[in-house]
């Protein structure tokens, strides 16, 4: 099962070049970048975890996919990706994501996305059982993830850009020396 993630498109400048230069100039400093970039997003993660529901629906009370709020909170984390995936266009990639690996949240999140009942080709899909499940859901990750991430995005964009600019100044100083 893949972990659903939430991201907001944010335009940051010089990320790839700064990270590549840091890796060549000072690998130890480059290893500190993920923690520093995640640090301004920690309050957002705390807010997301606090908004998670205490229960989902009856089908998620037993079995391997049962919902346990404590485990769901623990399995919802921030993920940093410092290299551009090959599938990403140009010099753009999701640098920081909120990711959950909890099975119940993954299922409800994907079910909530599927609520519209139309696939990418524009064809209707789904079953009566699936539609009934979606109708019973008290919420999927998008109910507390998306609004929270969208509200925090401008502030995080500024904070992360300041961090990247600080590292760019360090790279410039080391290259000039």
Biotite code that builds the C-alpha atoms (Angstrom):
import biotite.structure as struc

atoms = struc.array([
    struc.Atom([0.000, 0.000, 0.000], chain_id="A", res_id=1, res_name="UNK", atom_name="CA", element="C"),
    struc.Atom([1.429, 3.355, -0.920], chain_id="A", res_id=2, res_name="UNK", atom_name="CA", element="C"),
    struc.Atom([1.477, 6.158, 1.567], chain_id="A", res_id=3, res_name="UNK", atom_name="CA", element="C"),
    struc.Atom([-0.720, 9.072, 0.593], chain_id="A", res_id=4, res_name="UNK", atom_name="CA", element="C"),
    struc.Atom([0.919, 12.414, 0.920], chain_id="A", res_id=5, res_name="UNK", atom_name="CA", element="C"),
    struc.Atom([-0.209, 15.972, 0.915], chain_id="A", res_id=6, res_name="UNK", atom_name="CA", element="C"),
    struc.Atom([1.671, 18.804, -0.668], chain_id="A", res_id=7, res_name="UNK", atom_name="CA", element="C"),
    struc.Atom([1.119, 22.306, -1.871], chain_id="A", res_id=8, res_name="UNK", atom_name="CA", element="C"),
    struc.Atom([2.940, 23.641, -4.895], chain_id="A", res_id=9, res_name="UNK", atom_name="CA", element="C"),
    struc.Atom([5.419, 26.208, -3.690], chain_id="A", res_id=10, res_name="UNK", atom_name="CA", element="C"),
    struc.Atom([7.958, 27.999, -5.807], chain_id="A", res_id=11, res_name="UNK", atom_name="CA", element="C"),
    struc.Atom([11.352, 28.058, -4.130], chain_id="A", res_id=12, res_name="UNK", atom_name="CA", element="C"),
    struc.Atom([14.456, 29.385, -5.830], chain_id="A", res_id=13, res_name="UNK", atom_name="CA", element="C"),
    struc.Atom([17.866, 27.712, -6.139], chain_id="A", res_id=14, res_name="UNK", atom_name="CA", element="C"),
    struc.Atom([16.983, 24.642, -4.101], chain_id="A", res_id=15, res_name="UNK", atom_name="CA", element="C"),
    struc.Atom([18.573, 22.060, -6.374], chain_id="A", res_id=16, res_name="UNK", atom_name="CA", element="C"),
    struc.Atom([21.746, 23.998, -7.046], chain_id="A", res_id=17, res_name="UNK", atom_name="CA", element="C"),
    struc.Atom([22.244, 24.908, -3.374], chain_id="A", res_id=18, res_name="UNK", atom_name="CA", element="C"),
    struc.Atom([21.736, 21.312, -2.217], chain_id="A", res_id=19, res_name="UNK", atom_name="CA", element="C"),
    struc.Atom([24.111, 19.951, -4.890], chain_id="A", res_id=20, res_name="UNK", atom_name="CA", element="C"),
    struc.Atom([26.778, 22.513, -4.013], chain_id="A", res_id=21, res_name="UNK", atom_name="CA", element="C"),
    struc.Atom([26.406, 21.799, -0.284], chain_id="A", res_id=22, res_name="UNK", atom_name="CA", element="C"),
    struc.Atom([26.858, 18.095, -0.911], chain_id="A", res_id=23, res_name="UNK", atom_name="CA", element="C"),
    struc.Atom([30.150, 18.752, -2.685], chain_id="A", res_id=24, res_name="UNK", atom_name="CA", element="C"),
    struc.Atom([31.446, 21.461, -0.346], chain_id="A", res_id=25, res_name="UNK", atom_name="CA", element="C"),
    struc.Atom([30.347, 20.263, 3.086], chain_id="A", res_id=26, res_name="UNK", atom_name="CA", element="C"),
    struc.Atom([28.527, 16.901, 3.248], chain_id="A", res_id=27, res_name="UNK", atom_name="CA", element="C"),
    struc.Atom([28.008, 17.215, 7.023], chain_id="A", res_id=28, res_name="UNK", atom_name="CA", element="C"),
    struc.Atom([26.230, 20.536, 6.572], chain_id="A", res_id=29, res_name="UNK", atom_name="CA", element="C"),
    struc.Atom([24.121, 19.021, 3.774], chain_id="A", res_id=30, res_name="UNK", atom_name="CA", element="C"),
    struc.Atom([22.989, 16.241, 6.136], chain_id="A", res_id=31, res_name="UNK", atom_name="CA", element="C"),
    struc.Atom([21.554, 18.868, 8.516], chain_id="A", res_id=32, res_name="UNK", atom_name="CA", element="C"),
    struc.Atom([19.332, 20.422, 5.836], chain_id="A", res_id=33, res_name="UNK", atom_name="CA", element="C"),
    struc.Atom([16.340, 18.022, 6.168], chain_id="A", res_id=34, res_name="UNK", atom_name="CA", element="C"),
    struc.Atom([15.963, 18.607, 9.910], chain_id="A", res_id=35, res_name="UNK", atom_name="CA", element="C"),
    struc.Atom([16.283, 22.352, 9.492], chain_id="A", res_id=36, res_name="UNK", atom_name="CA", element="C"),
    struc.Atom([13.690, 22.442, 6.699], chain_id="A", res_id=37, res_name="UNK", atom_name="CA", element="C"),
    struc.Atom([11.289, 20.246, 8.692], chain_id="A", res_id=38, res_name="UNK", atom_name="CA", element="C"),
    struc.Atom([11.570, 22.361, 11.844], chain_id="A", res_id=39, res_name="UNK", atom_name="CA", element="C"),
    struc.Atom([9.254, 25.245, 10.760], chain_id="A", res_id=40, res_name="UNK", atom_name="CA", element="C"),
    struc.Atom([6.630, 22.648, 9.739], chain_id="A", res_id=41, res_name="UNK", atom_name="CA", element="C"),
    struc.Atom([6.553, 20.868, 13.112], chain_id="A", res_id=42, res_name="UNK", atom_name="CA", element="C"),
    struc.Atom([3.746, 23.076, 14.544], chain_id="A", res_id=43, res_name="UNK", atom_name="CA", element="C"),
    struc.Atom([1.663, 22.298, 11.436], chain_id="A", res_id=44, res_name="UNK", atom_name="CA", element="C"),
    struc.Atom([2.226, 18.571, 11.990], chain_id="A", res_id=45, res_name="UNK", atom_name="CA", element="C"),
    struc.Atom([1.159, 18.918, 15.641], chain_id="A", res_id=46, res_name="UNK", atom_name="CA", element="C"),
    struc.Atom([-2.041, 20.648, 14.502], chain_id="A", res_id=47, res_name="UNK", atom_name="CA", element="C"),
    struc.Atom([-2.764, 17.935, 11.913], chain_id="A", res_id=48, res_name="UNK", atom_name="CA", element="C"),
    struc.Atom([-2.270, 15.194, 14.484], chain_id="A", res_id=49, res_name="UNK", atom_name="CA", element="C"),
    struc.Atom([-4.536, 16.987, 16.962], chain_id="A", res_id=50, res_name="UNK", atom_name="CA", element="C"),
    struc.Atom([-7.352, 17.160, 14.401], chain_id="A", res_id=51, res_name="UNK", atom_name="CA", element="C"),
    struc.Atom([-7.369, 13.417, 13.663], chain_id="A", res_id=52, res_name="UNK", atom_name="CA", element="C"),
    struc.Atom([-10.649, 11.751, 14.623], chain_id="A", res_id=53, res_name="UNK", atom_name="CA", element="C"),
    struc.Atom([-10.915, 9.467, 17.644], chain_id="A", res_id=54, res_name="UNK", atom_name="CA", element="C"),
    struc.Atom([-12.768, 6.848, 15.568], chain_id="A", res_id=55, res_name="UNK", atom_name="CA", element="C"),
    struc.Atom([-13.452, 6.136, 11.941], chain_id="A", res_id=56, res_name="UNK", atom_name="CA", element="C"),
    struc.Atom([-16.262, 3.767, 11.004], chain_id="A", res_id=57, res_name="UNK", atom_name="CA", element="C"),
    struc.Atom([-17.217, 0.325, 12.255], chain_id="A", res_id=58, res_name="UNK", atom_name="CA", element="C"),
    struc.Atom([-15.285, -1.530, 9.552], chain_id="A", res_id=59, res_name="UNK", atom_name="CA", element="C"),
    struc.Atom([-12.021, -0.127, 10.895], chain_id="A", res_id=60, res_name="UNK", atom_name="CA", element="C"),
    struc.Atom([-12.359, -1.379, 14.482], chain_id="A", res_id=61, res_name="UNK", atom_name="CA", element="C"),
    struc.Atom([-10.790, -4.834, 14.038], chain_id="A", res_id=62, res_name="UNK", atom_name="CA", element="C"),
    struc.Atom([-8.298, -6.577, 11.814], chain_id="A", res_id=63, res_name="UNK", atom_name="CA", element="C"),
    struc.Atom([-4.978, -5.574, 10.351], chain_id="A", res_id=64, res_name="UNK", atom_name="CA", element="C"),
    struc.Atom([-6.317, -2.282, 9.013], chain_id="A", res_id=65, res_name="UNK", atom_name="CA", element="C"),
    struc.Atom([-7.986, -1.180, 12.252], chain_id="A", res_id=66, res_name="UNK", atom_name="CA", element="C"),
    struc.Atom([-7.761, 2.454, 13.155], chain_id="A", res_id=67, res_name="UNK", atom_name="CA", element="C"),
    struc.Atom([-5.883, 3.329, 16.302], chain_id="A", res_id=68, res_name="UNK", atom_name="CA", element="C"),
    struc.Atom([-5.620, 7.108, 16.746], chain_id="A", res_id=69, res_name="UNK", atom_name="CA", element="C"),
    struc.Atom([-2.291, 6.965, 18.592], chain_id="A", res_id=70, res_name="UNK", atom_name="CA", element="C"),
    struc.Atom([-0.703, 4.830, 15.899], chain_id="A", res_id=71, res_name="UNK", atom_name="CA", element="C"),
    struc.Atom([-2.188, 7.022, 13.163], chain_id="A", res_id=72, res_name="UNK", atom_name="CA", element="C"),
    struc.Atom([-0.707, 10.126, 14.781], chain_id="A", res_id=73, res_name="UNK", atom_name="CA", element="C"),
    struc.Atom([2.662, 8.434, 15.101], chain_id="A", res_id=74, res_name="UNK", atom_name="CA", element="C"),
    struc.Atom([2.586, 7.295, 11.466], chain_id="A", res_id=75, res_name="UNK", atom_name="CA", element="C"),
    struc.Atom([1.796, 10.759, 10.138], chain_id="A", res_id=76, res_name="UNK", atom_name="CA", element="C"),
    struc.Atom([5.115, 12.473, 9.564], chain_id="A", res_id=77, res_name="UNK", atom_name="CA", element="C"),
    struc.Atom([7.004, 15.015, 7.490], chain_id="A", res_id=78, res_name="UNK", atom_name="CA", element="C"),
    struc.Atom([9.124, 13.713, 4.646], chain_id="A", res_id=79, res_name="UNK", atom_name="CA", element="C"),
    struc.Atom([11.938, 15.702, 3.019], chain_id="A", res_id=80, res_name="UNK", atom_name="CA", element="C"),
    struc.Atom([13.120, 14.907, -0.483], chain_id="A", res_id=81, res_name="UNK", atom_name="CA", element="C"),
    struc.Atom([16.338, 16.667, -1.375], chain_id="A", res_id=82, res_name="UNK", atom_name="CA", element="C"),
    struc.Atom([16.771, 15.251, -4.858], chain_id="A", res_id=83, res_name="UNK", atom_name="CA", element="C"),
    struc.Atom([14.546, 15.690, -7.857], chain_id="A", res_id=84, res_name="UNK", atom_name="CA", element="C"),
    struc.Atom([12.821, 12.493, -8.964], chain_id="A", res_id=85, res_name="UNK", atom_name="CA", element="C"),
    struc.Atom([13.235, 11.669, -12.630], chain_id="A", res_id=86, res_name="UNK", atom_name="CA", element="C"),
    struc.Atom([9.506, 12.009, -13.173], chain_id="A", res_id=87, res_name="UNK", atom_name="CA", element="C"),
    struc.Atom([9.441, 15.605, -11.876], chain_id="A", res_id=88, res_name="UNK", atom_name="CA", element="C"),
    struc.Atom([9.279, 18.302, -14.549], chain_id="A", res_id=89, res_name="UNK", atom_name="CA", element="C"),
    struc.Atom([12.238, 20.683, -14.824], chain_id="A", res_id=90, res_name="UNK", atom_name="CA", element="C"),
    struc.Atom([13.760, 21.757, -11.539], chain_id="A", res_id=91, res_name="UNK", atom_name="CA", element="C"),
    struc.Atom([10.575, 21.128, -9.574], chain_id="A", res_id=92, res_name="UNK", atom_name="CA", element="C"),
    struc.Atom([9.776, 18.467, -7.006], chain_id="A", res_id=93, res_name="UNK", atom_name="CA", element="C"),
    struc.Atom([7.954, 18.084, -3.687], chain_id="A", res_id=94, res_name="UNK", atom_name="CA", element="C"),
    struc.Atom([10.603, 19.149, -1.184], chain_id="A", res_id=95, res_name="UNK", atom_name="CA", element="C"),
    struc.Atom([8.504, 18.608, 1.952], chain_id="A", res_id=96, res_name="UNK", atom_name="CA", element="C"),
    struc.Atom([5.439, 16.404, 2.337], chain_id="A", res_id=97, res_name="UNK", atom_name="CA", element="C"),
    struc.Atom([3.043, 15.341, 5.038], chain_id="A", res_id=98, res_name="UNK", atom_name="CA", element="C"),
    struc.Atom([2.826, 11.552, 4.743], chain_id="A", res_id=99, res_name="UNK", atom_name="CA", element="C"),
    struc.Atom([0.739, 8.954, 6.548], chain_id="A", res_id=100, res_name="UNK", atom_name="CA", element="C"),
    struc.Atom([1.541, 5.258, 6.475], chain_id="A", res_id=101, res_name="UNK", atom_name="CA", element="C"),
    struc.Atom([-1.423, 4.260, 8.612], chain_id="A", res_id=102, res_name="UNK", atom_name="CA", element="C"),
    struc.Atom([-3.532, 1.777, 6.590], chain_id="A", res_id=103, res_name="UNK", atom_name="CA", element="C"),
    struc.Atom([-6.922, 3.060, 7.783], chain_id="A", res_id=104, res_name="UNK", atom_name="CA", element="C"),
    struc.Atom([-6.039, 6.674, 6.972], chain_id="A", res_id=105, res_name="UNK", atom_name="CA", element="C"),
    struc.Atom([-4.690, 5.596, 3.578], chain_id="A", res_id=106, res_name="UNK", atom_name="CA", element="C"),
    struc.Atom([-7.930, 3.807, 2.745], chain_id="A", res_id=107, res_name="UNK", atom_name="CA", element="C"),
    struc.Atom([-10.184, 6.617, 3.949], chain_id="A", res_id=108, res_name="UNK", atom_name="CA", element="C"),
    struc.Atom([-8.059, 9.223, 2.214], chain_id="A", res_id=109, res_name="UNK", atom_name="CA", element="C"),
    struc.Atom([-8.196, 7.433, -1.103], chain_id="A", res_id=110, res_name="UNK", atom_name="CA", element="C"),
    struc.Atom([-11.903, 6.731, -0.636], chain_id="A", res_id=111, res_name="UNK", atom_name="CA", element="C"),
    struc.Atom([-12.583, 10.394, 0.027], chain_id="A", res_id=112, res_name="UNK", atom_name="CA", element="C"),
    struc.Atom([-10.715, 11.307, -3.164], chain_id="A", res_id=113, res_name="UNK", atom_name="CA", element="C"),
    struc.Atom([-12.774, 8.741, -5.041], chain_id="A", res_id=114, res_name="UNK", atom_name="CA", element="C"),
    struc.Atom([-16.042, 10.186, -3.782], chain_id="A", res_id=115, res_name="UNK", atom_name="CA", element="C"),
    struc.Atom([-16.563, 12.032, -7.037], chain_id="A", res_id=116, res_name="UNK", atom_name="CA", element="C"),
    struc.Atom([-16.736, 8.614, -8.739], chain_id="A", res_id=117, res_name="UNK", atom_name="CA", element="C"),
    struc.Atom([-14.996, 9.581, -11.962], chain_id="A", res_id=118, res_name="UNK", atom_name="CA", element="C"),
    struc.Atom([-11.615, 8.240, -13.010], chain_id="A", res_id=119, res_name="UNK", atom_name="CA", element="C"),
    struc.Atom([-8.918, 10.147, -14.907], chain_id="A", res_id=120, res_name="UNK", atom_name="CA", element="C"),
    struc.Atom([-10.376, 9.117, -18.250], chain_id="A", res_id=121, res_name="UNK", atom_name="CA", element="C"),
    struc.Atom([-13.733, 10.608, -17.273], chain_id="A", res_id=122, res_name="UNK", atom_name="CA", element="C"),
    struc.Atom([-15.485, 7.254, -16.822], chain_id="A", res_id=123, res_name="UNK", atom_name="CA", element="C"),
    struc.Atom([-17.664, 6.591, -13.786], chain_id="A", res_id=124, res_name="UNK", atom_name="CA", element="C"),
    struc.Atom([-16.436, 3.892, -11.433], chain_id="A", res_id=125, res_name="UNK", atom_name="CA", element="C"),
    struc.Atom([-17.079, 2.384, -8.043], chain_id="A", res_id=126, res_name="UNK", atom_name="CA", element="C"),
    struc.Atom([-19.442, -0.079, -6.493], chain_id="A", res_id=127, res_name="UNK", atom_name="CA", element="C"),
    struc.Atom([-22.502, 0.252, -4.300], chain_id="A", res_id=128, res_name="UNK", atom_name="CA", element="C"),
    struc.Atom([-20.488, -1.041, -1.338], chain_id="A", res_id=129, res_name="UNK", atom_name="CA", element="C"),
    struc.Atom([-17.725, 1.452, -2.017], chain_id="A", res_id=130, res_name="UNK", atom_name="CA", element="C"),
    struc.Atom([-20.197, 4.313, -2.314], chain_id="A", res_id=131, res_name="UNK", atom_name="CA", element="C"),
    struc.Atom([-21.860, 3.231, 0.933], chain_id="A", res_id=132, res_name="UNK", atom_name="CA", element="C"),
    struc.Atom([-18.486, 3.184, 2.683], chain_id="A", res_id=133, res_name="UNK", atom_name="CA", element="C"),
    struc.Atom([-17.644, 6.656, 1.442], chain_id="A", res_id=134, res_name="UNK", atom_name="CA", element="C"),
    struc.Atom([-21.017, 7.949, 2.603], chain_id="A", res_id=135, res_name="UNK", atom_name="CA", element="C"),
    struc.Atom([-20.314, 6.646, 6.141], chain_id="A", res_id=136, res_name="UNK", atom_name="CA", element="C"),
    struc.Atom([-16.842, 8.118, 6.478], chain_id="A", res_id=137, res_name="UNK", atom_name="CA", element="C"),
    struc.Atom([-16.613, 10.764, 9.164], chain_id="A", res_id=138, res_name="UNK", atom_name="CA", element="C"),
    struc.Atom([-13.586, 12.175, 7.400], chain_id="A", res_id=139, res_name="UNK", atom_name="CA", element="C"),
    struc.Atom([-10.502, 11.295, 5.454], chain_id="A", res_id=140, res_name="UNK", atom_name="CA", element="C"),
    struc.Atom([-7.044, 12.831, 5.757], chain_id="A", res_id=141, res_name="UNK", atom_name="CA", element="C"),
    struc.Atom([-8.105, 15.645, 3.446], chain_id="A", res_id=142, res_name="UNK", atom_name="CA", element="C"),
    struc.Atom([-10.605, 16.879, 6.012], chain_id="A", res_id=143, res_name="UNK", atom_name="CA", element="C"),
    struc.Atom([-7.809, 17.981, 8.325], chain_id="A", res_id=144, res_name="UNK", atom_name="CA", element="C"),
    struc.Atom([-4.688, 17.676, 6.183], chain_id="A", res_id=145, res_name="UNK", atom_name="CA", element="C"),
    struc.Atom([-5.490, 19.880, 3.199], chain_id="A", res_id=146, res_name="UNK", atom_name="CA", element="C"),
    struc.Atom([-7.013, 22.852, 5.008], chain_id="A", res_id=147, res_name="UNK", atom_name="CA", element="C"),
    struc.Atom([-4.170, 22.861, 7.524], chain_id="A", res_id=148, res_name="UNK", atom_name="CA", element="C"),
    struc.Atom([-1.438, 22.510, 4.905], chain_id="A", res_id=149, res_name="UNK", atom_name="CA", element="C"),
    struc.Atom([-2.963, 25.207, 2.709], chain_id="A", res_id=150, res_name="UNK", atom_name="CA", element="C"),
    struc.Atom([-3.203, 27.595, 5.651], chain_id="A", res_id=151, res_name="UNK", atom_name="CA", element="C"),
    struc.Atom([0.427, 26.981, 6.654], chain_id="A", res_id=152, res_name="UNK", atom_name="CA", element="C"),
    struc.Atom([1.869, 26.966, 3.106], chain_id="A", res_id=153, res_name="UNK", atom_name="CA", element="C"),
    struc.Atom([2.658, 30.694, 2.714], chain_id="A", res_id=154, res_name="UNK", atom_name="CA", element="C"),
    struc.Atom([4.438, 30.852, 6.068], chain_id="A", res_id=155, res_name="UNK", atom_name="CA", element="C"),
    struc.Atom([6.365, 27.629, 5.368], chain_id="A", res_id=156, res_name="UNK", atom_name="CA", element="C"),
    struc.Atom([7.310, 28.863, 1.905], chain_id="A", res_id=157, res_name="UNK", atom_name="CA", element="C"),
    struc.Atom([8.880, 31.983, 3.407], chain_id="A", res_id=158, res_name="UNK", atom_name="CA", element="C"),
    struc.Atom([10.633, 30.058, 6.190], chain_id="A", res_id=159, res_name="UNK", atom_name="CA", element="C"),
    struc.Atom([12.031, 27.399, 3.862], chain_id="A", res_id=160, res_name="UNK", atom_name="CA", element="C"),
    struc.Atom([13.157, 30.013, 1.325], chain_id="A", res_id=161, res_name="UNK", atom_name="CA", element="C"),
    struc.Atom([15.009, 31.841, 4.127], chain_id="A", res_id=162, res_name="UNK", atom_name="CA", element="C"),
    struc.Atom([16.720, 28.566, 5.083], chain_id="A", res_id=163, res_name="UNK", atom_name="CA", element="C"),
    struc.Atom([17.711, 27.877, 1.453], chain_id="A", res_id=164, res_name="UNK", atom_name="CA", element="C"),
    struc.Atom([18.968, 31.469, 1.068], chain_id="A", res_id=165, res_name="UNK", atom_name="CA", element="C"),
    struc.Atom([21.063, 31.042, 4.211], chain_id="A", res_id=166, res_name="UNK", atom_name="CA", element="C"),
    struc.Atom([22.641, 27.911, 2.783], chain_id="A", res_id=167, res_name="UNK", atom_name="CA", element="C"),
    struc.Atom([23.177, 29.706, -0.539], chain_id="A", res_id=168, res_name="UNK", atom_name="CA", element="C"),
    struc.Atom([25.145, 32.415, 1.308], chain_id="A", res_id=169, res_name="UNK", atom_name="CA", element="C"),
    struc.Atom([27.256, 29.705, 2.998], chain_id="A", res_id=170, res_name="UNK", atom_name="CA", element="C"),
    struc.Atom([27.950, 28.086, -0.388], chain_id="A", res_id=171, res_name="UNK", atom_name="CA", element="C"),
    struc.Atom([28.906, 31.458, -1.902], chain_id="A", res_id=172, res_name="UNK", atom_name="CA", element="C"),
    struc.Atom([31.311, 32.227, 0.948], chain_id="A", res_id=173, res_name="UNK", atom_name="CA", element="C"),
    struc.Atom([32.955, 28.802, 0.708], chain_id="A", res_id=174, res_name="UNK", atom_name="CA", element="C"),
    struc.Atom([33.296, 29.085, -3.084], chain_id="A", res_id=175, res_name="UNK", atom_name="CA", element="C"),
    struc.Atom([34.860, 32.548, -2.798], chain_id="A", res_id=176, res_name="UNK", atom_name="CA", element="C"),
    struc.Atom([37.415, 31.378, -0.207], chain_id="A", res_id=177, res_name="UNK", atom_name="CA", element="C"),
])
